[in-house]
Amino acid sequence: MTAAVQDALDLDVRWVLHPQVALRPESFGALLYHFGTRKLSFLKNRTIVAIIQSFPDHPDMRSAIAAAGITDSSSAPYVKALATLAHSKMITRP
């Protein structure tokens, strides 16, 4: 993923699970399946799963990340993972 893709992720707006995506919790994290693109993603980080599941409770992605206990200084790997999910249309702006 390029820096441009990661920079395109606006942390200060609301994000949601794409309407055509199902999230299924698993012991290792979760499965995401996009019914439109037929893409399957494995989330092996439970914190990312918790952030995605908490999107409806927060006004923006930055708040969802902070609520998961992630500080700004340690958020880079989470932002990168979420940018990848946005790029693959698993998460989207409402």
Backbone torsions as a table, in degrees:
resi	resn	phi	psi	omega
1	MET	NA	136.8	-178.4
2	THR	-83.4	162.0	177.1
3	ALA	-63.2	-32.0	179.2
4	ALA	-62.4	-40.3	178.6
5	VAL	-64.9	-44.5	179.5
6	GLN	-65.0	-40.4	179.3
7	ASP	-67.0	-25.7	-179.5
8	ALA	-72.8	-13.7	178.9
9	LEU	-77.3	109.2	-179.0
10	ASP	-85.6	110.7	-178.4
11	LEU	-75.7	-13.1	-174.0
12	ASP	-100.7	19.0	174.1
13	VAL	-126.9	164.4	179.1
14	ARG	-73.9	141.2	174.9
15	TRP	-125.8	153.8	178.5
16	VAL	-139.8	161.1	169.1
17	LEU	-66.1	134.0	-178.9
18	HIS	-55.5	140.7	-177.5
19	PRO	-59.4	-22.2	179.7
20	GLN	-96.8	12.8	-178.0
21	VAL	-110.9	134.4	173.8
22	ALA	-106.8	135.7	176.3
23	LEU	-109.8	122.9	179.1
24	ARG	-118.4	110.7	177.9
25	PRO	-60.8	140.7	177.8
26	GLU	-134.7	167.6	-179.4
27	SER	-61.7	-29.0	-179.3
28	PHE	-88.7	-11.7	-176.3
29	GLY	152.9	-96.5	178.6
30	ALA	-167.8	160.9	170.9
31	LEU	-109.0	138.1	171.9
32	LEU	-116.5	129.3	178.0
33	TYR	-126.6	124.0	178.4
34	HIS	-96.6	113.6	-176.8
35	PHE	-70.8	-22.6	178.6
36	GLY	-78.5	-46.4	-177.7
37	THR	-95.2	-11.2	-176.9
38	ARG	62.4	25.7	179.1
39	LYS	-89.0	139.2	178.3
40	LEU	-115.4	130.5	177.2
41	SER	-124.4	140.6	176.4
42	PHE	-104.0	122.7	175.3
43	LEU	-101.8	114.0	-177.4
44	LYS	-101.6	7.4	179.4
45	ASN	-116.9	113.4	-176.1
46	ARG	-67.4	-25.4	178.0
47	THR	-67.6	-40.5	176.6
48	ILE	-61.5	-42.6	178.1
49	VAL	-59.7	-45.9	-179.7
50	ALA	-62.5	-39.5	178.6
51	ILE	-62.3	-47.8	-179.5
52	ILE	-61.8	-44.0	-179.3
53	GLN	-65.9	-23.8	-178.4
54	SER	-91.4	-2.1	179.8
55	PHE	-48.6	-45.0	-178.1
56	PRO	-62.8	-19.7	-176.6
57	ASP	-90.3	-2.4	-173.1
58	HIS	-131.2	147.1	-178.4
59	PRO	-74.7	-17.3	-179.5
60	ASP	-157.8	168.6	-177.2
61	MET	-67.2	-35.8	-179.6
62	ARG	-58.5	-41.7	178.9
63	SER	-66.6	-38.7	179.0
64	ALA	-64.7	-40.1	178.9
65	ILE	-66.2	-45.6	-179.9
66	ALA	-62.4	-39.5	-180.0
67	ALA	-64.3	-23.8	177.4
68	ALA	-82.1	3.5	177.8
69	GLY	86.2	16.1	-178.7
70	ILE	-95.9	124.1	177.9
71	THR	-82.3	160.8	178.1
72	ASP	-56.7	-38.3	-176.7
73	SER	-71.0	-20.1	179.8
74	SER	-113.4	14.3	-174.3
75	SER	-85.4	-12.7	-173.5
76	ALA	-52.8	-47.8	-179.5
77	PRO	-64.5	-33.0	179.2
78	TYR	-72.1	-41.3	177.3
79	VAL	-63.2	-40.9	178.6
80	LYS	-61.8	-45.0	179.5
81	ALA	-64.3	-42.3	179.7
82	LEU	-68.2	-35.0	176.1
83	ALA	-63.8	-38.9	177.1
84	THR	-62.9	-42.7	178.2
85	LEU	-65.7	-36.0	176.9
86	ALA	-68.0	-42.5	179.9
87	HIS	-62.4	-34.3	-179.7
88	SER	-90.1	7.7	175.9
89	LYS	67.6	22.2	175.4
90	MET	-78.0	-34.7	173.3
91	ILE	-120.3	154.9	-176.4
92	THR	-152.7	166.7	171.1
93	ARG	-81.0	142.8	-178.9
94	PRO	-67.7	NA	NA
